[in-house]
Amino acid sequence: MKKLIVLSLALALVLTMTSLAFAAPAGGGETTLRITISPRAGPTGTAITVTGTGAHPDKPVKVSFVVSGEDWGPPLATTDVTPNADGTFEVTVTAPGETADGTYAVRASQTNPLTGNIFHYWWNSFVVGAAPAMPPTGGEMPQSAQGTAIIGLVLLAWLLGASLGQLARD
């Protein structure tokens, strides 16, 4: 039983350290991934310049042309870029030739390489075809995803507390 408790504590420690390692850049401070795109509209085949800030400098950024900013289906086009030491980056993604006229999104995201979980992202709208008058749009990780991360941390703390309590009783 003690082996199980020790293994649980070790796993909890590894998961906690992994989460902390990907929560902020090594230099300290908090990152907030943001992108701007130019142009914001154009025909299929348009090269879209994506300029970003606030990326973790040691993690690649995936920039994708997608159906919508909140849709996590396969991207219509994608490219990876390594951010500069200050978290900035610039890359070009192309509106694919087979897309119909309409509103799409250009999304930038960074993923924890150990878990595969996206730890933050940002998106902006891009219109294929005639550009309607529209305000700049964009978004980041929805509250539901942030809530899931908080629930995971609460469950981890509970597991750690239960394991320590069991160890104290043995």
C-alpha positions as CSV (number, residue, x, y, z in Angstrom):
1,M,0.0,0.0,0.0
2,K,2.9,2.3,0.8
3,K,4.3,1.8,-2.7
4,L,1.0,2.9,-4.2
5,I,1.0,6.0,-2.1
6,V,4.6,6.9,-2.9
7,L,3.9,6.3,-6.6
8,S,0.8,8.5,-6.4
9,L,2.8,11.3,-4.7
10,A,5.6,11.0,-7.3
11,L,3.0,11.2,-10.1
12,A,1.3,14.2,-8.5
13,L,4.7,15.9,-8.1
14,V,5.6,15.3,-11.8
15,L,2.2,16.5,-13.0
16,T,2.5,19.6,-10.9
17,M,6.0,20.4,-12.0
18,T,5.0,19.8,-15.7
19,S,2.0,22.2,-15.3
20,L,4.2,24.8,-13.7
21,A,6.9,24.5,-16.4
22,F,4.4,25.3,-19.1
23,A,2.4,28.0,-17.2
24,A,5.0,30.8,-17.6
25,P,8.2,31.4,-19.5
26,A,11.5,30.6,-17.8
27,G,12.3,34.3,-17.4
28,G,9.3,34.7,-15.2
29,G,6.2,36.7,-15.9
30,E,3.0,35.7,-17.6
31,T,2.5,35.2,-21.3
32,T,-0.6,36.2,-23.2
33,L,-0.6,35.0,-26.8
34,R,-2.1,37.5,-29.2
35,I,-2.0,37.8,-33.0
36,T,-2.9,40.4,-35.6
37,I,-3.4,39.5,-39.3
38,S,-3.0,41.5,-42.5
39,P,-4.9,41.6,-44.7
40,R,-8.2,40.8,-43.0
41,A,-9.9,39.8,-46.2
42,G,-9.1,38.6,-49.7
43,P,-9.7,36.0,-52.4
44,T,-8.5,32.4,-52.1
45,G,-4.8,32.2,-52.4
46,T,-4.2,35.4,-50.3
47,A,-1.0,35.3,-48.3
48,I,-2.0,36.4,-44.7
49,T,0.8,37.8,-42.6
50,V,0.4,36.7,-38.9
51,T,2.2,38.8,-36.3
52,G,2.2,37.5,-32.8
53,T,3.3,38.5,-29.3
54,G,3.2,36.8,-25.9
55,A,4.3,33.3,-27.0
56,H,6.4,31.1,-24.8
57,P,9.8,31.6,-26.6
58,D,10.8,27.9,-26.2
59,K,7.6,26.3,-27.6
60,P,6.6,26.3,-31.3
61,V,3.4,28.2,-32.3
62,K,1.0,26.5,-34.7
63,V,-0.7,29.0,-37.0
64,S,-3.7,27.6,-38.8
65,F,-6.4,28.7,-41.3
66,V,-9.6,27.2,-39.9
67,V,-13.4,27.2,-40.3
68,S,-13.8,29.1,-37.1
69,G,-11.7,30.2,-34.1
70,E,-13.5,27.8,-31.8
71,D,-13.6,24.8,-34.2
72,W,-10.9,22.3,-33.3
73,G,-11.4,20.2,-36.4
74,P,-8.6,19.7,-38.9
75,P,-7.2,23.0,-40.2
76,L,-7.6,23.9,-43.8
77,A,-3.9,25.2,-43.9
78,T,-1.3,25.2,-41.1
79,T,2.3,26.2,-40.5
80,D,4.6,26.2,-37.4
81,V,6.9,29.0,-36.3
82,T,9.4,29.3,-33.5
83,P,9.0,32.5,-31.5
84,N,11.8,34.9,-30.9
85,A,13.3,35.1,-27.4
86,D,10.9,38.0,-26.5
87,G,7.9,35.8,-27.5
88,T,7.2,37.6,-30.8
89,F,6.8,35.9,-34.2
90,E,5.8,36.5,-37.8
91,V,4.7,33.9,-40.3
92,T,2.6,33.7,-43.4
93,V,-0.4,31.4,-43.9
94,T,-2.3,31.2,-47.2
95,A,-6.1,31.1,-47.6
96,P,-6.5,27.7,-49.4
97,G,-7.7,27.7,-53.0
98,E,-10.6,25.4,-52.3
99,T,-12.3,27.6,-49.7
100,A,-15.7,29.1,-50.5
101,D,-16.5,32.7,-49.9
102,G,-17.2,33.4,-46.2
103,T,-15.7,34.1,-42.8
104,Y,-12.9,31.9,-41.5
105,A,-10.4,32.3,-38.8
106,V,-6.6,32.4,-38.4
107,R,-5.6,30.8,-35.2
108,A,-2.3,30.6,-33.3
109,S,-1.8,28.1,-30.5
110,Q,0.9,26.6,-28.3
111,T,0.7,23.1,-27.0
112,N,2.4,21.4,-24.0
113,P,4.6,18.9,-25.8
114,L,4.4,16.4,-22.9
115,T,0.6,16.2,-22.6
116,G,-0.6,17.5,-26.0
117,N,-2.9,20.0,-24.3
118,I,-3.2,23.5,-25.7
119,F,-2.2,25.9,-23.0
120,H,-3.2,29.1,-24.9
121,Y,-4.4,30.3,-28.2
122,W,-5.7,33.4,-30.0
123,W,-7.7,33.8,-33.3
124,N,-8.8,36.6,-35.7
125,S,-11.4,36.5,-38.5
126,F,-10.4,36.4,-42.1
127,V,-13.0,36.9,-44.9
128,V,-12.6,35.0,-48.2
129,G,-14.2,37.0,-51.0
130,A,-15.8,40.5,-50.6
131,A,-15.0,42.0,-47.2
132,P,-18.0,43.1,-45.2
133,A,-17.7,46.0,-42.8
134,M,-16.8,44.2,-39.6
135,P,-14.9,45.1,-36.4
136,P,-11.7,43.3,-35.5
137,T,-12.6,40.0,-33.9
138,G,-10.6,37.5,-32.0
139,G,-10.6,35.3,-29.0
140,E,-8.6,33.3,-26.6
141,M,-9.1,30.1,-24.6
142,P,-12.8,29.9,-23.6
143,Q,-13.7,30.0,-19.9
144,S,-14.8,26.3,-20.1
145,A,-11.3,25.2,-21.0
146,Q,-9.9,27.4,-18.1
147,G,-12.4,25.8,-15.8
148,T,-11.3,22.3,-16.9
149,A,-7.7,23.2,-16.0
150,I,-8.8,24.5,-12.5
151,I,-10.9,21.3,-11.9
152,G,-7.8,19.3,-12.8
153,L,-5.7,21.1,-10.3
154,V,-8.3,20.7,-7.6
155,L,-8.5,17.0,-8.3
156,L,-4.7,16.8,-8.1
157,A,-4.6,18.6,-4.8
158,W,-7.3,16.2,-3.5
159,L,-5.3,13.1,-4.6
160,L,-2.2,14.5,-3.0
161,G,-4.1,15.2,0.3
162,A,-5.7,11.8,0.3
163,S,-2.4,10.1,-0.3
164,L,-0.7,12.0,2.5
165,G,-3.6,11.2,4.8
166,Q,-3.3,7.5,4.1
167,L,0.5,7.6,4.6
168,A,0.0,9.3,7.9
169,R,-2.5,6.5,9.0
170,D,-0.1,3.7,8.0
